[in-house]
């Protein structure tokens, strides 16, 4: 199989272990492609979550960015389904190479920094184990161009242990607003607009501080995150701190259609309208003001509007004056001069 993105090929070659010149059954080659697709999709979801700071499951229209498409001229050539230059897919494939390299190394992975990273690591471990199990009797070589490495899974025991881990409790942080349970007055809840889940506080948090957290609007709560089977947050325990964040910086704009890597990040101010139950993200300099029922929806809408502005003002030869020229100049200052 050859995965080729733009001018840089990523090759995945499957051969029988005992005879490299023997034929490989379609079922084995096909299953390997499925396993590679799963790895790319999960890596892509991890990248999107990190870039957009999404709190819930990644919308399907974004995960489709990582779908591979079969070329019409060959049964073994696959590439990105988008015809547009896709740096996001290219970065996902580069990360896939690194993940396979790490699986070949004898030393262990570093400890995850938060619950999202821990869950993503576990999912990738399961993907890698599935790939390894399906390759029984066959070898896979991977790499760029003709420089191929053998997938050995040197750390099989460690990867399997991670894949089979069933932990539901992790150290981490979530974005949300805090409110008092309307039924149980002695209980507090945290929500990002999708679900309300219980939150309890560590002994270092004074009971008099909690109502102040509820008045503060959007917060980052740090503590023990309890998750469900799909990685969704079910509860926060022993929260040691709640922190306001006056701005959020996006270094990459990602939508269902494209991504724009920014040389200088765009900054947005988060807010929450409790009366209307709406999350807000504003960038006054660009005239962006989004209001949605959840944090995730608000972030996605912000990125979509930035894309609209970029295509309207930065990717055109039209002349602008006044505020429109200021918007164009600001947009162009955020991207490399080659755009």
PyMOL commands that set and color helices and strands:
alter all, ss='L'
color gray80, all
select helices_A, chain A and resi 26-52+60-66+87-104+115-134+156-163+207-215+284-286+295-314+322-333
alter helices_A, ss='H'
color red, helices_A
select strands_A, chain A and resi 2-5+8-16+68-70+77-80+138-144+147-150+169-180+188-191+196-201+219-227+233-244+248-254+259-273+278-283+288-292
alter strands_A, ss='S'
color yellow, strands_A
deselect
rebuild
show_as cartoon
